[in-house]
Amino acid sequence: MASRDFRVPLREELRGVEPYGAPQVSVPVCLNVNENPYPPSEDVVRDIRARVADAAMQLNRYPDRDAIALRTELAAYLAASTGVPVTTANVWAANGSNEILQQLLQAFGGPGRSALGFEPSYSMHPIIAAGTRTDWVPTPRRADFSLDTEEAARILVEKAPDLVFITSPNNPTGQAIPLDQLRELIAVTPGIVVIDEAYAEFNEHASTLGLLEEFAEKLVVTRTMSKAFAFAGGRLGYLAAAPALVDALQLVRLPYHLSSLTQAAALAALRHGDRTLETVAKLVAERHRVVDALAGLGFQVVPSDANFVLFGRFDDAKAAWQSYLDRGVLIRDVGIANHLRVSIGTPEENDAFLAASKEIAR
Ligand SMILES: Cc1ncc(COP(=O)(O)O)c(C=O)c1O
């Protein structure tokens, strides 16, 4: 086909925008997207293979549109890990928690509505808000990236957003917000409160799921299998909320959005959840080791309850990011001046990162 220069009739607000996404570079040590560095065990792989093979025999049929078996397993996992009586009707699943966030904004945001977030935080929140034409209300955290909850509550009352996103533990800064402070924020917010708990399994504070009953009319807790569950490639995110909120999402979800292959693979991965989640303790121990070692090298490290740490200070974060890459270590420049973010890897990967840090600190 002949190539001709022409201007695609893009929506005005998308002109000149760069697509979101970390650089995908092939290097020996990849510590840039907060994945679980341990691949699925042989047992998990065997089970996924068997279940996907079964599902393949019925690929002429559409999948279970309501993903009942998967939602039931997810609810059982949440109930067992938090003690909160979560049921199938409380859970909804989609292709990554990004799709969950998009469905929430499609249902509860949109033109003439607003969503507020405390920044710096997960950069997809404002991007998905923009994609759904929801007005984004950026609200700064303190200079040390912690959240001033009194000030946050005041702003929530003043701005009365239709949705608020609170990421706990926060990405890219790492800290979780204690439950009593979250309770205060949820209580004063008139709109939907989305607590993004993508890193919940790494967090020693209690999950916000315990507040679901108290704030049934507005609280949504989002989770993902991309991090602790070592299932980033499988694309499975989910949420827990009151059944009425889950029902509302049926109005915006695409029919059959979760393929039968995804549902089968996720079910297999979940059945082996206990084994997979054993890696969480290892990663938390490694996080402590990395934090101490970085501090020992003279870096400032932001406290973290997740599987990554934000650290600095670099005169030129971009140049420092390149210095790591030149040493075969891919970390993340998240656009916060003087800081870089590193995901916690295997002990060997962390050693390689720390060796590079020692050279770069000199
Ligand atoms: C805070 C937060 N929420 C949501 C996501 C999206 O994860 P996924 O779409 O893989 O479930 C991420 C991914 O990095 C994240 O950091």
The ligand as an SDF file (V2000), in Angstrom:
LIG
                    3D

 16 16  0  0  0  0  0  0  0  0999 V2000
   -0.6640    1.3820   41.7060 C   0  0  0  0  0  0  0  0  0  0  0  0
   -0.9090    0.5360   40.5000 C   0  0  0  0  0  0  0  0  0  0  0  0
   -2.1640    0.2740   40.1400 N   0  0  0  0  0  0  0  0  0  0  0  0
   -2.4410   -0.4640   39.0640 C   0  0  0  0  0  0  0  0  0  0  0  0
   -1.4330   -1.0030   38.2910 C   0  0  0  0  0  0  0  0  0  0  0  0
   -1.8200   -1.7730   37.0620 C   0  0  0  0  0  0  0  0  0  0  0  0
   -1.4840   -3.0820   37.1250 O   0  0  0  0  0  0  0  0  0  0  0  0
   -2.1110   -4.1730   36.1560 P   0  0  0  0  0  0  0  0  0  0  0  0
   -2.8810   -3.4800   35.0810 O   0  0  0  0  0  0  0  0  0  0  0  0
   -0.9420   -4.9330   35.6550 O   0  0  0  0  0  0  0  0  0  0  0  0
   -3.0080   -4.9830   37.0350 O   0  0  0  0  0  0  0  0  0  0  0  0
   -0.1040   -0.7700   38.6310 C   0  0  0  0  0  0  0  0  0  0  0  0
    0.9840   -1.2930   37.7970 C   0  0  0  0  0  0  0  0  0  0  0  0
    2.1300   -0.9770   37.9310 O   0  0  0  0  0  0  0  0  0  0  0  0
    0.1590    0.0330   39.7650 C   0  0  0  0  0  0  0  0  0  0  0  0
    1.4120    0.3160   40.1300 O   0  0  0  0  0  0  0  0  0  0  0  0
  1  2  1  0
  2  3  1  0
  2 15  2  0
  3  4  2  0
  4  5  1  0
  5  6  1  0
  5 12  2  0
  6  7  1  0
  7  8  1  0
  8  9  2  0
  8 10  1  0
  8 11  1  0
 12 13  1  0
 12 15  1  0
 13 14  2  0
 15 16  1  0
M  END
$$$$
